[in-house]
Amino acid sequence: MGGRGSVRRKGTDDYVPGHGDARYDVEHYDLVLDYKVAGNRLSGVATLRCRALEEVSKVDLDLHGLSVARVQVDGSNVKYTHRFDTLTVTLEETLSAGADVEITVKYAGAPQQIRSRKLGEAGWEELEDGVLVAAQPHGSPSWFPCNDRPDNKATYEIALTAPKGYHVAVAGELVDRSAKGSSVTWTYRQDAPMATYLATVQIGRYEVIEQEGAPVPVRVVAPVDRPREGFEAAFGMQPQMLGFYAELFGDYPFASYTAVITDDDLEIPLESQGLSTFGRNFMRDDWDCIRLVAHELSHQWWGNSVTLTAWRDIWLHEGFACYSEWLWSERIGLMTVGERAEVHHERVRTDEGPDLLLADPGSELMFDDRVYKRGALLLHALRHEIGDRAFFEVLQTWTAAQRHRNVTTAMFVEHVESVTGQDHSDLFEQWLDAVELPPLPA
């Protein structure tokens, strides 16, 4: 085997094989994109500001289904290969650890979702009249070259040109909108470090509804002909919901929050940073819709600001978001947290699916409903064991200490024991490391 600079480490997470390169980090993405809705044609120039984490002479980028026209390193054309969704860039000279480099990729094509037998479909999706991007966990390479690792957070600037008459929503803050001829360029900036799978673009014939009463700007981007009553029932209390979560979990971690409602029906809502996406079918007044609005909003703390390091720890996102649903249920006078816990404990107990280990569910079960509910039940058991005051102190100090960082289950366990001054290993072992479901605390 050659020196360290020649060792390739393509693929950093067994749950998403073939994605990510651990030899370097991207610190900033600058994406200049042009999209033709008619024909689903995307062209772009992506400039990545990178830092070597070890001695390296080649780096791998993830890019799916799009053709590369040119690659430059620090402004000079370089050799590259693009095979099996991997764009391998040969650097002009071997970099030492800590050295910076800028990689620019010019590319184009008809973007399409990435399909996986275990993980399903994710990425850029052409709608009836617009675009939806749902990248979790492996879809980001469908629309830009990236180092597709959840533990490589970066800042972003995304300028996307689309035809007039369409609204473009991006995970970030709108800093400029300029029209030229029959097109409009929308420029967004994301200054809070963001994992690649949380970057998104939503394009449609939408209007913007500003909602008052939250600590930060809250808005909904929705079809003009939305059903008024169903819309208000499902989304009307987002500002109050955000304020409630800020009281429980600590300050909202981003500059604003946007909910996009596509004109198409969707099977499930979609999570991204500072922005969530729902289908037209979620504008209803039943609990299943209301809880999902609460679930996606809570992900801004649990998953988007505080983000897992490896996908095996998905319960750190979904268990916390599910428990947040139960907290909101109690807040608005529906079922209490304890009542929700009893219902879902019984459902998990009687589920006949394959055995599931919460600490490592495997890629085929990472989005199994039992990961969500068992994770929430773990938190409920912890709350019983340490009491309300300590429990919410754990949550608030965790989101503050790990704001915009990557975490692991072991870090959370250590944090709980640091706050409480007690050993809770038995509780965590029962809920995380055993297949058998522990009893619900009385």
Secondary structure, 3 states (H helix, E strand, C coil): CCCHHHCCCECCCCCCCCCCECCEEEEEEEEEEEEECCCCEEEEEEEEEEEECCCEEEEEEECCCCEEEEEEECCEECCEEEECCEEEEEEEEEECCCCEEEEEEEEEECCCCEEECCCEEEEEEEECCEEEEECCCCCHHHCCCECCCCCCCEEEEEEEEEECCCEEEECCEEEEEEEECCEEEEEEEEEEEECHHHCCEEEECEEEEEECCCCCCEEEEEECCCCHHHHHHHHCCHHHHHHHHHHHHCCCCCCCEEEEECCCCCCCCEEECCEEEECHHHCCCCHHHHHHHHHHHHCCCECCCEEECCHHHCHHHHHHHHHHHHHHHHHCCCCCHHHHHHHHHHHHHHCCCCCCCCCCCCHHHCCCHHHHHHHHHHHHHHHHHHCHHHHHHHHHHHHHHCCCCEECHHHHHHHHHHHHCCCCHHHHHHHHCCCCCCCCCC
